[in-house]
Amino acid sequence: MRFKTELRNIRTFSKLVAALNTLEKIAWVRLDDDTVRFTVIPDTGSQVWASLSVDTIFDSYHIQSNEANNTINLELPLGPLQRALKSALNSNHASLRLTKRDGIPMLSMTIHTMTKDAPSAAHIPVRVLHPDTVETIMQPKVREPDVHIMFPPLLQVKAISDRFTKLAITTAASSSSSSRREAQNPKLELSATMHGSLRLRLIADTLDITSVWDSCLENPELDPAVLPVPIEEHPSTKYREAGPDKWATVRVDGKDWSRVLSVGRLEASRVIACFTHEHALILYVYVRRADDDYPGVGAGRGGDDGDDVVTYYVSSINT
């Protein structure tokens, strides 16, 4: 089993790992000939499934195993990887390889700088996972969405969401003890229509605040060839025909939602949100491929987003 690569797009890689680390400290990493996948499944809260083309974050990539497509599965602590990538941000170049130290599997990162100092190294302990261990890990199955909509900039949504959450906690501090307990985990309501509107709402004992993007967002067209039903029978078509007052709604934990929106630190080329009414919200964050060291690499190979997507599964909270 062998894995060795140079790092490219270190800043993008670092931001991705930082965003994942806000949700959970351990990730399952799946490497093969073509793709790098990061999966984060916390005990509670939102799941993340990130899929990147190898050449988005790696260069001079070599991988070998006895599994199909030279697949290697690793259990990886995100904190040490995040710290190592932060150290490599201003490097001339950096490399990563799978090795062993005292019999323990390690990801070893070597960081080269422009100075005459010897390269520095960081060692990240990992656990190599047998294919049988990971074969049962599956992405959540969600029915076809009622509404799909292009999201505003994530950091803009995060700023408003965090303000609502903080306001709920602050207001409840002077309320009854039951209200204070409830306010420790404020709930936000997210709604969208097939007519370009998005609504973010906070409802509490003494608060009802709403922020609306009114008919200014795009509802992207679906490809009929990949749908399980004819386009005229798709739930989103029915929502579109029902008019601009037909909303699909999910309710989310304010703190968990804030951690999800931390992915806004990535330079996404676009973000598409799929609402399944009162069931789930799936957020597709398409990663912009930009690299200071490789100025010829543009966003998603000249506008094609390819396979570089970070997918968040956010379950709706029942009321």
RODO-2510 file (C-alpha; in nm, 4 decimals, decimal comma):
residues 319
     n   res          X          Y          Z
     1     m     0,0000     0,0000     0,0000
     2     r     0,1547     0,3292    -0,1115
     3     f     0,0435     0,6897    -0,1268
     4     k     0,2599     0,9920    -0,2066
     5     t     0,1739     1,3310    -0,3539
     6     e     0,2699     1,6951    -0,3806
     7     l     0,0129     1,9414    -0,2518
     8     r    -0,1471     2,2048    -0,4697
     9     n    -0,4199     2,4521    -0,3834
    10     i    -0,3036     2,4350    -0,0214
    11     r    -0,5231     2,7291     0,0741
    12     t    -0,8363     2,5590    -0,0614
    13     f    -0,7397     2,2295     0,1042
    14     s    -0,6812     2,4082     0,4356
    15     k    -1,0166     2,5877     0,4232
    16     l    -1,1995     2,2642     0,3443
    17     v    -1,0401     2,0792     0,6371
    18     a    -1,1131     2,3730     0,8694
    19     a    -1,4795     2,3683     0,7676
    20     l    -1,5058     1,9921     0,8235
    21     n    -1,3307     2,0221     1,1603
    22     t    -1,6059     2,2504     1,2916
    23     l    -1,8541     1,9602     1,2674
    24     e    -1,6455     1,6634     1,3837
    25     k    -1,2860     1,5881     1,4791
    26     i    -1,2534     1,2644     1,2804
    27     a    -1,3106     1,2070     0,9083
    28     w    -1,3177     0,9041     0,6833
    29     v    -1,0922     0,9690     0,3829
    30     r    -1,1196     0,7575     0,0697
    31     l    -0,8415     0,7883    -0,1888
    32     d    -0,8377     0,6223    -0,5294
    33     d    -0,6960     0,6753    -0,8779
    34     d    -0,9211     0,9710    -0,9595
    35     t    -1,0978     1,1061    -0,6527
    36     v    -1,0409     1,2214    -0,2952
    37     r    -1,3431     1,1887    -0,0652
    38     f    -1,3884     1,3223     0,2861
    39     t    -1,6847     1,2005     0,4921
    40     v    -1,7869     1,3407     0,8299
    41     i    -2,0721     1,1776     1,0217
    42     p    -2,1129     1,3264     1,3719
    43     d    -2,3139     1,1525     1,6436
    44     t    -2,5577     1,4434     1,6157
    45     g    -2,5908     1,7188     1,3590
    46     s    -2,5298     1,7482     0,9874
    47     q    -2,3335     1,5038     0,7719
    48     v    -2,0766     1,6048     0,5107
    49     w    -1,9696     1,4175     0,1987
    50     a    -1,6948     1,5960     0,0033
    51     s    -1,5762     1,4686    -0,3340
    52     l    -1,2817     1,6312    -0,5114
    53     s    -1,0916     1,5429    -0,8262
    54     v    -0,7368     1,4407    -0,7371
    55     d    -0,5825     1,7306    -0,9278
    56     t    -0,7843     1,9856    -0,7307
    57     i    -0,5593     1,9480    -0,4251
    58     f    -0,2829     1,7064    -0,5327
    59     d    -0,0060     1,7019    -0,7943
    60     s     0,2441     1,4288    -0,8915
    61     y    -0,0011     1,1868    -0,7326
    62     h     0,0940     0,8230    -0,6795
    63     i    -0,1306     0,5644    -0,5133
    64     q    -0,1179     0,1841    -0,5035
    65     s    -0,3156    -0,0796    -0,3161
    66     n    -0,4632    -0,4229    -0,3708
    67     e    -0,8171    -0,2841    -0,3890
    68     a    -1,0091    -0,1798    -0,7016
    69     n    -0,8962     0,1565    -0,8411
    70     n    -0,6086     0,1434    -0,5874
    71     t    -0,8477     0,2527    -0,3147
    72     i    -0,7136     0,3379     0,0312
    73     n    -0,9484     0,4152     0,3230
    74     l    -0,8202     0,6114     0,6210
    75     e    -0,9603     0,7355     0,9492
    76     l    -0,8032     1,0768     0,9928
    77     p    -0,7967     1,3324     1,2778
    78     l    -0,8848     1,6681     1,1218
    79     g    -0,7211     1,8910     1,3856
    80     p    -0,3595     1,7809     1,3231
    81     l    -0,4157     1,7932     0,9460
    82     q    -0,5579     2,1455     0,9736
    83     r    -0,2562     2,2624     1,1770
    84     a    -0,0118     2,1043     0,9309
    85     l    -0,1825     2,2689     0,6327
    86     k    -0,1795     2,6048     0,8121
    87     s     0,1975     2,5697     0,8521
    88     a     0,2289     2,4933     0,4809
    89     l     0,0305     2,7962     0,3581
    90     n     0,3392     3,0121     0,2976
    91     s     0,5643     2,7288     0,1842
    92     n     0,7396     2,6924    -0,1484
    93     h     0,5869     2,3487    -0,1804
    94     a     0,4742     2,0623     0,0410
    95     s     0,4312     1,6870     0,0040
    96     l     0,2250     1,4202     0,1748
    97     r     0,2886     1,0472     0,2012
    98     l     0,1580     0,7461     0,3881
    99     t     0,4258     0,5889     0,6040
   100     k     0,4792     0,4153     0,9388
   101     r     0,6497     0,5326     1,2540
   102     d     0,7145     0,2736     1,5246
   103     g     0,4650     0,0518     1,3454
   104     i     0,1882     0,3163     1,3543
   105     p     0,0467     0,4388     1,0189
   106     m     0,1148     0,8081     0,9629
   107     l     0,0519     1,0747     0,7043
   108     s     0,3819     1,2576     0,6866
   109     m     0,3769     1,6128     0,5514
   110     t     0,7080     1,7681     0,4444
   111     i     0,7093     2,1451     0,4076
   112     h     0,9716     2,3270     0,1982
   113     t     1,0308     2,7023     0,2228
   114     m     1,2321     2,9551     0,0222
   115     t     1,4871     2,9855     0,3040
   116     k     1,7978     2,7726     0,3502
   117     d     1,6437     2,6043     0,6520
   118     a     1,5929     2,2292     0,6347
   119     p     1,2399     2,1202     0,5404
   120     s     1,0032     2,0842     0,8333
   121     a     0,7831     1,7804     0,8847
   122     a     0,4472     1,7086     1,0445
   123     h     0,3231     1,3599     1,1287
   124     i    -0,0502     1,2868     1,1423
   125     p    -0,1530     0,9521     1,2948
   126     v    -0,4134     0,7663     1,0885
   127     r    -0,5935     0,4334     1,0954
   128     v    -0,6059     0,2267     0,7780
   129     l    -0,9597     0,0919     0,7348
   130     h    -1,0431    -0,2444     0,5809
   131     p    -1,2961    -0,2236     0,2927
   132     d    -1,5446    -0,4303     0,4972
   133     t    -1,5401    -0,1566     0,7615
   134     v    -1,6558     0,1155     0,5250
   135     e    -1,8799    -0,0686     0,2790
   136     t    -2,1886    -0,0036     0,4938
   137     i    -2,1297     0,3724     0,5107
   138     m    -2,3854     0,5174     0,2720
   139     q    -2,5021     0,8663     0,1902
   140     p    -2,8498     0,9431     0,3302
   141     k    -3,1338     0,8704     0,0909
   142     v    -3,3701     1,1634     0,0477
   143     r    -3,6668     1,1805    -0,1889
   144     e    -3,6652     1,4220    -0,4817
   145     p    -3,6608     1,7854    -0,3618
   146     d    -3,9669     2,0069    -0,3563
   147     v    -3,7558     2,3186    -0,4185
   148     h    -3,4058     2,3661    -0,5571
   149     i    -3,2547     2,7140    -0,5483
   150     m    -2,9230     2,8921    -0,5877
   151     f    -2,8141     3,0100    -0,2439
   152     p    -2,6867     3,3611    -0,1666
   153     p    -2,3209     3,3884    -0,0524
   154     l    -2,2854     3,1537     0,2443
   155     l    -2,0990     3,4007     0,4634
   156     q    -2,3850     3,6480     0,4115
   157     v    -2,6369     3,3854     0,5230
   158     k    -2,4103     3,2897     0,8146
   159     a    -2,3870     3,6502     0,9367
   160     i    -2,7671     3,6821     0,9471
   161     s    -2,8169     3,3351     1,0983
   162     d    -2,5586     3,3977     1,3710
   163     r    -2,7196     3,7329     1,4521
   164     f    -3,0604     3,5648     1,4892
   165     t    -2,9158     3,2880     1,7072
   166     k    -2,7292     3,5319     1,9321
   167     l    -3,0413     3,7464     1,9655
   168     a    -3,2477     3,4440     2,0721
   169     i    -2,9936     3,3491     2,3391
   170     t    -2,9583     3,7073     2,4665
   171     t    -3,3333     3,7671     2,4827
   172     a    -3,4019     3,4403     2,6636
   173     a    -3,1427     3,5190     2,9295
   174     s    -3,3978     3,7391     3,1081
   175     s    -3,6922     3,5037     3,0486
   176     s    -3,8204     3,2023     3,2402
   177     s    -3,5919     2,9089     3,3153
   178     s    -3,7711     2,6911     3,0564
   179     s    -3,7185     2,9577     2,7900
   180     r    -3,3523     2,9841     2,8843
   181     r    -3,3052     2,6087     2,8442
   182     e    -3,4745     2,6140     2,5039
   183     a    -3,2668     2,9136     2,3931
   184     q    -2,9417     2,7269     2,4465
   185     n    -3,0201     2,5608     2,1128
   186     p    -3,2191     2,8165     1,9120
   187     k    -3,4083     2,6865     1,6109
   188     l    -3,4145     2,8641     1,2758
   189     e    -3,6700     2,8149     0,9996
   190     l    -3,5462     2,8073     0,6383
   191     s    -3,7936     2,8247     0,3510
   192     a    -3,7686     2,8579    -0,0264
   193     t    -3,9940     2,8732    -0,3326
   194     m    -3,9643     2,7730    -0,6960
   195     h    -4,0036     3,1440    -0,7781
   196     g    -3,6603     3,2571    -0,6538
   197     s    -3,7382     3,3437    -0,2921
   198     l    -3,5542     3,2374     0,0236
   199     r    -3,6620     3,3106     0,3794
   200     l    -3,4730     3,2828     0,7071
   201     r    -3,6855     3,3109     1,0193
   202     l    -3,6381     3,3045     1,3964
   203     i    -3,9428     3,2213     1,6071
   204     a    -3,9115     3,2313     1,9856
   205     d    -4,1344     3,3140     2,2826
   206     t    -4,0993     3,6891     2,2356
   207     l    -3,9386     3,7062     1,8909
   208     d    -4,0512     3,6584     1,5316
   209     i    -3,7870     3,7954     1,2931
   210     t    -3,7557     3,7276     0,9225
   211     s    -3,4984     3,7994     0,6539
   212     v    -3,6110     3,7454     0,2934
   213     w    -3,4421     3,7268    -0,0456
   214     d    -3,7537     3,8089    -0,2480
   215     s    -3,7753     3,6641    -0,6006
   216     c    -3,4091     3,7474    -0,6656
   217     l    -3,2503     3,4010    -0,6683
   218     e    -3,2289     3,1474    -0,9492
   219     n    -3,4070     2,8129    -0,9572
   220     p    -3,1757     2,6108    -1,1835
   221     e    -3,3235     2,3908    -1,4522
   222     l    -3,3264     2,0143    -1,3939
   223     d    -3,1961     1,7658    -1,6474
   224     p    -3,4963     1,5445    -1,7371
   225     a    -3,2590     1,2659    -1,8452
   226     v    -3,1441     1,1988    -1,4868
   227     l    -3,4783     1,2316    -1,3083
   228     p    -3,6598     0,9235    -1,1723
   229     v    -3,9933     1,0672    -1,2890
   230     p    -4,1039     1,2775    -1,5885
   231     i    -4,0287     1,6471    -1,5313
   232     e    -4,3996     1,7350    -1,5279
   233     e    -4,4477     1,4947    -1,2330
   234     h    -4,1472     1,6133    -1,0352
   235     p    -4,2261     1,7731    -0,6934
   236     s    -4,0478     2,0949    -0,7907
   237     t    -4,2730     2,1334    -1,0962
   238     k    -4,5785     2,1098    -0,8717
   239     y    -4,4289     2,3701    -0,6359
   240     r    -4,3568     2,5986    -0,9318
   241     e    -4,7116     2,5632    -1,0622
   242     a    -4,8516     2,6364    -0,7147
   243     g    -4,7127     2,9887    -0,7357
   244     p    -4,4793     3,2169    -0,5363
   245     d    -4,6587     3,1573    -0,2045
   246     k    -4,5816     2,7842    -0,2002
   247     w    -4,2876     2,7425     0,0402
   248     a    -4,0829     2,4338     0,1267
   249     t    -3,9630     2,4617     0,4867
   250     v    -3,7082     2,2984     0,7152
   251     r    -3,6181     2,3798     1,0758
   252     v    -3,2564     2,3607     1,1842
   253     d    -3,0542     2,3931     1,5013
   254     g    -2,8991     2,7414     1,4925
   255     k    -2,5571     2,6331     1,6212
   256     d    -2,5313     2,3337     1,3873
   257     w    -2,6422     2,5510     1,0935
   258     s    -2,3691     2,8017     1,1774
   259     r    -2,1091     2,5239     1,1655
   260     v    -2,2439     2,4100     0,8274
   261     l    -2,2160     2,7624     0,6895
   262     s    -1,8480     2,7727     0,7900
   263     v    -1,7876     2,6107     0,4513
   264     g    -1,8460     2,9628     0,3178
   265     r    -1,4753     3,0227     0,3770
   266     l    -1,4218     2,8152     0,0616
   267     e    -1,4421     3,0094    -0,2627
   268     a    -1,7452     2,8300    -0,4005
   269     s    -1,8351     2,8750    -0,7659
   270     r    -2,2012     2,8181    -0,6745
   271     v    -2,4175     2,6727    -0,3987
   272     i    -2,7435     2,4903    -0,4675
   273     a    -2,9892     2,4146    -0,1869
   274     c    -3,2455     2,1354    -0,2236
   275     f    -3,5420     2,1527     0,0143
   276     t    -3,7542     1,8494     0,0975
   277     h    -4,0441     2,0002     0,2889
   278     e    -4,0237     1,9351     0,6646
   279     h    -3,7708     1,6579     0,6055
   280     a    -3,4249     1,7705     0,4984
   281     l    -3,2080     2,0324     0,3333
   282     i    -2,9220     1,9235     0,1087
   283     l    -2,6592     2,1868     0,0361
   284     y    -2,4303     2,1343    -0,2648
   285     v    -2,1214     2,3566    -0,2423
   286     y    -1,9240     2,3497    -0,5675
   287     v    -1,5579     2,4250    -0,5000
   288     r    -1,3876     2,6899    -0,7080
   289     r    -1,0541     2,5602    -0,8333
   290     a    -0,8100     2,8452    -0,7788
   291     d    -0,4382     2,8166    -0,7018
   292     d    -0,1851     3,0964    -0,6599
   293     d     0,0925     2,8546    -0,7580
   294     y    -0,0968     2,7389    -1,0671
   295     p    -0,2543     3,0545    -1,2132
   296     g    -0,3738     2,8684    -1,5207
   297     v    -0,6168     2,6611    -1,3170
   298     g    -0,9488     2,8448    -1,3192
   299     a    -1,2840     2,7882    -1,1599
   300     g    -1,3989     2,4355    -1,2292
   301     r    -1,1986     2,3818    -1,5484
   302     g    -1,3227     2,6863    -1,7310
   303     g    -1,6650     2,6961    -1,5706
   304     d    -1,7363     2,3216    -1,5441
   305     d    -1,7760     2,2333    -1,1762
   306     g    -1,6871     1,8701    -1,2428
   307     d    -1,6848     1,6456    -0,9365
   308     d    -1,5590     1,9069    -0,6883
   309     v    -1,8506     1,9350    -0,4498
   310     v    -1,9032     1,9404    -0,0743
   311     t    -2,2485     1,8013     0,0134
   312     y    -2,4178     1,8747     0,3461
   313     y    -2,7175     1,6742     0,4689
   314     v    -2,9178     1,8761     0,7228
   315     s    -3,2190     1,7023     0,8782
   316     s    -3,5242     1,9088     0,9620
   317     i    -3,6135     1,9262     1,3307
   318     n    -3,9670     1,8123     1,4074
   319     t    -4,1866     2,0567     1,5945
***
